[in-house]
Amino acid sequence: MNSLKTILLLAFLALSFSCKNPSVKAKAETTVQVYALDGSNPSGSQSGISVKFYESLVAITNNTPSASGVTDANGMAMVSIGIPVTSYYVIAQRGTRANYYNGLNPIGVFKTQQEIQTSPTQIPAGTIGGTKFRDTNGDGVITSADVLSPPVFSITPYYNTVIGTVIY
């Protein structure tokens, strides 16, 4: 009879330790390796670029990222991303340089006055060292008609995901 009580007690203890509280859910995560480059100074230090992952446009507007990281001297950041969300808007920024400017897509930095004169018109006017934007509709003028959605990256859960972006 004692051995039966011992077996039942052990079985009860095993069940009580193996049961999980249903109200506590483990958050599944995967790690994303982000490479960010400051295109205005590609040979300089790439440290200190903030990389933020947003689940929605509303989250961007409210500046409520789901995850974030900061690059090291090599321009790399390791960021833990919650899943099951598999697509994120990714905004990278250091100071005034970014990979997204309220819908405009930066494509470089003006290096000469001739480059400014031969590029689509920007308002305010482009300056040497200033950010050059993509003329997405090809009309020769950078306006609200050139606005795009922020860059979106797909994340593969449980696999190493590597993404890259450039700030200007």
Contacts in CASP RR format, 6 or more apart in sequence:
PFRMAT RR
TARGET T0000
AUTHOR 0000-0000-0000
METHOD contacts of the structure
MODEL  1
MNSLKTILLLAFLALSFSCKNPSVKAKAETTVQVYALDGSNPSGSQSGIS
VKFYESLVAITNNTPSASGVTDANGMAMVSIGIPVTSYYVIAQRGTRANY
YNGLNPIGVFKTQQEIQTSPTQIPAGTIGGTKFRDTNGDGVITSADVLSP
PVFSITPYYNTVIGTVIY
27 82 0 8 1.000
28 82 0 8 1.000
28 83 0 8 1.000
28 84 0 8 1.000
28 157 0 8 1.000
29 80 0 8 1.000
29 81 0 8 1.000
29 82 0 8 1.000
29 83 0 8 1.000
30 80 0 8 1.000
30 81 0 8 1.000
30 82 0 8 1.000
30 83 0 8 1.000
30 155 0 8 1.000
30 156 0 8 1.000
30 157 0 8 1.000
30 158 0 8 1.000
30 159 0 8 1.000
30 161 0 8 1.000
31 78 0 8 1.000
31 79 0 8 1.000
31 80 0 8 1.000
31 81 0 8 1.000
31 160 0 8 1.000
31 161 0 8 1.000
32 53 0 8 1.000
32 78 0 8 1.000
32 79 0 8 1.000
32 80 0 8 1.000
32 81 0 8 1.000
32 153 0 8 1.000
32 155 0 8 1.000
32 161 0 8 1.000
32 162 0 8 1.000
32 163 0 8 1.000
33 76 0 8 1.000
33 77 0 8 1.000
33 78 0 8 1.000
33 160 0 8 1.000
33 161 0 8 1.000
33 162 0 8 1.000
33 163 0 8 1.000
34 51 0 8 1.000
34 69 0 8 1.000
34 71 0 8 1.000
34 76 0 8 1.000
34 77 0 8 1.000
34 78 0 8 1.000
34 79 0 8 1.000
34 90 0 8 1.000
34 92 0 8 1.000
34 162 0 8 1.000
34 163 0 8 1.000
34 164 0 8 1.000
34 165 0 8 1.000
35 71 0 8 1.000
35 75 0 8 1.000
35 76 0 8 1.000
35 162 0 8 1.000
35 163 0 8 1.000
35 164 0 8 1.000
35 165 0 8 1.000
36 46 0 8 1.000
36 49 0 8 1.000
36 51 0 8 1.000
36 71 0 8 1.000
36 75 0 8 1.000
36 77 0 8 1.000
36 92 0 8 1.000
36 99 0 8 1.000
36 164 0 8 1.000
36 165 0 8 1.000
36 166 0 8 1.000
36 167 0 8 1.000
37 46 0 8 1.000
37 75 0 8 1.000
37 164 0 8 1.000
37 165 0 8 1.000
37 166 0 8 1.000
37 167 0 8 1.000
38 44 0 8 1.000
38 46 0 8 1.000
38 49 0 8 1.000
38 94 0 8 1.000
38 97 0 8 1.000
38 166 0 8 1.000
38 167 0 8 1.000
38 168 0 8 1.000
39 108 0 8 1.000
39 109 0 8 1.000
39 166 0 8 1.000
39 167 0 8 1.000
39 168 0 8 1.000
40 97 0 8 1.000
40 108 0 8 1.000
40 109 0 8 1.000
40 129 0 8 1.000
40 167 0 8 1.000
40 168 0 8 1.000
45 73 0 8 1.000
46 71 0 8 1.000
46 72 0 8 1.000
46 73 0 8 1.000
46 74 0 8 1.000
46 75 0 8 1.000
47 70 0 8 1.000
47 71 0 8 1.000
47 72 0 8 1.000
47 73 0 8 1.000
47 75 0 8 1.000
48 70 0 8 1.000
48 71 0 8 1.000
48 94 0 8 1.000
49 70 0 8 1.000
49 71 0 8 1.000
49 75 0 8 1.000
49 77 0 8 1.000
49 92 0 8 1.000
49 93 0 8 1.000
49 94 0 8 1.000
49 167 0 8 1.000
50 68 0 8 1.000
50 69 0 8 1.000
50 70 0 8 1.000
50 92 0 8 1.000
50 93 0 8 1.000
50 94 0 8 1.000
51 68 0 8 1.000
51 69 0 8 1.000
51 70 0 8 1.000
51 71 0 8 1.000
51 77 0 8 1.000
51 79 0 8 1.000
51 90 0 8 1.000
51 91 0 8 1.000
51 92 0 8 1.000
51 165 0 8 1.000
52 65 0 8 1.000
52 67 0 8 1.000
52 68 0 8 1.000
52 69 0 8 1.000
52 90 0 8 1.000
52 91 0 8 1.000
52 92 0 8 1.000
52 93 0 8 1.000
53 65 0 8 1.000
53 66 0 8 1.000
53 67 0 8 1.000
53 68 0 8 1.000
53 79 0 8 1.000
53 81 0 8 1.000
53 88 0 8 1.000
53 89 0 8 1.000
53 90 0 8 1.000
54 60 0 8 1.000
54 64 0 8 1.000
54 65 0 8 1.000
54 66 0 8 1.000
54 88 0 8 1.000
54 89 0 8 1.000
54 90 0 8 1.000
54 91 0 8 1.000
54 150 0 8 1.000
55 66 0 8 1.000
55 85 0 8 1.000
55 88 0 8 1.000
55 89 0 8 1.000
56 89 0 8 1.000
57 89 0 8 1.000
57 149 0 8 1.000
57 150 0 8 1.000
59 65 0 8 1.000
59 66 0 8 1.000
59 89 0 8 1.000
60 89 0 8 1.000
60 91 0 8 1.000
60 150 0 8 1.000
65 91 0 8 1.000
66 81 0 8 1.000
66 82 0 8 1.000
66 85 0 8 1.000
66 88 0 8 1.000
67 79 0 8 1.000
67 80 0 8 1.000
67 81 0 8 1.000
67 82 0 8 1.000
67 88 0 8 1.000
68 79 0 8 1.000
69 77 0 8 1.000
69 78 0 8 1.000
69 79 0 8 1.000
70 77 0 8 1.000
71 77 0 8 1.000
81 88 0 8 1.000
81 155 0 8 1.000
83 155 0 8 1.000
83 157 0 8 1.000
83 158 0 8 1.000
84 157 0 8 1.000
85 155 0 8 1.000
86 154 0 8 1.000
86 155 0 8 1.000
86 156 0 8 1.000
86 157 0 8 1.000
87 152 0 8 1.000
87 153 0 8 1.000
87 154 0 8 1.000
87 155 0 8 1.000
88 152 0 8 1.000
88 153 0 8 1.000
88 155 0 8 1.000
89 149 0 8 1.000
89 150 0 8 1.000
89 151 0 8 1.000
89 152 0 8 1.000
90 99 0 8 1.000
90 150 0 8 1.000
90 151 0 8 1.000
90 152 0 8 1.000
90 153 0 8 1.000
90 163 0 8 1.000
90 165 0 8 1.000
91 98 0 8 1.000
91 99 0 8 1.000
91 100 0 8 1.000
91 150 0 8 1.000
91 151 0 8 1.000
92 98 0 8 1.000
92 99 0 8 1.000
92 165 0 8 1.000
92 167 0 8 1.000
93 99 0 8 1.000
93 167 0 8 1.000
94 167 0 8 1.000
97 131 0 8 1.000
97 167 0 8 1.000
97 168 0 8 1.000
98 106 0 8 1.000
98 167 0 8 1.000
98 168 0 8 1.000
99 106 0 8 1.000
99 151 0 8 1.000
99 165 0 8 1.000
99 166 0 8 1.000
99 167 0 8 1.000
99 168 0 8 1.000
100 106 0 8 1.000
100 150 0 8 1.000
100 151 0 8 1.000
101 131 0 8 1.000
101 133 0 8 1.000
102 147 0 8 1.000
103 147 0 8 1.000
103 148 0 8 1.000
103 149 0 8 1.000
103 150 0 8 1.000
104 133 0 8 1.000
104 134 0 8 1.000
104 142 0 8 1.000
104 146 0 8 1.000
104 147 0 8 1.000
104 148 0 8 1.000
105 133 0 8 1.000
105 134 0 8 1.000
105 136 0 8 1.000
105 146 0 8 1.000
105 148 0 8 1.000
106 131 0 8 1.000
106 132 0 8 1.000
106 133 0 8 1.000
106 134 0 8 1.000
106 166 0 8 1.000
106 167 0 8 1.000
106 168 0 8 1.000
107 132 0 8 1.000
107 133 0 8 1.000
107 134 0 8 1.000
107 168 0 8 1.000
108 131 0 8 1.000
108 132 0 8 1.000
108 168 0 8 1.000
109 129 0 8 1.000
109 130 0 8 1.000
109 131 0 8 1.000
109 132 0 8 1.000
109 168 0 8 1.000
110 116 0 8 1.000
110 119 0 8 1.000
110 126 0 8 1.000
110 127 0 8 1.000
110 128 0 8 1.000
110 129 0 8 1.000
110 130 0 8 1.000
110 131 0 8 1.000
110 132 0 8 1.000
111 128 0 8 1.000
111 129 0 8 1.000
112 128 0 8 1.000
113 128 0 8 1.000
115 132 0 8 1.000
116 125 0 8 1.000
116 126 0 8 1.000
116 127 0 8 1.000
116 128 0 8 1.000
119 126 0 8 1.000
119 132 0 8 1.000
120 133 0 8 1.000
120 135 0 8 1.000
120 138 0 8 1.000
120 139 0 8 1.000
120 140 0 8 1.000
120 141 0 8 1.000
120 142 0 8 1.000
121 140 0 8 1.000
121 141 0 8 1.000
121 142 0 8 1.000
122 132 0 8 1.000
122 133 0 8 1.000
122 142 0 8 1.000
123 141 0 8 1.000
123 142 0 8 1.000
123 143 0 8 1.000
126 132 0 8 1.000
131 168 0 8 1.000
132 168 0 8 1.000
133 142 0 8 1.000
133 146 0 8 1.000
134 146 0 8 1.000
135 141 0 8 1.000
135 142 0 8 1.000
135 146 0 8 1.000
136 145 0 8 1.000
136 146 0 8 1.000
136 147 0 8 1.000
136 148 0 8 1.000
137 145 0 8 1.000
137 146 0 8 1.000
139 145 0 8 1.000
151 165 0 8 1.000
153 161 0 8 1.000
153 163 0 8 1.000
154 161 0 8 1.000
155 161 0 8 1.000
END
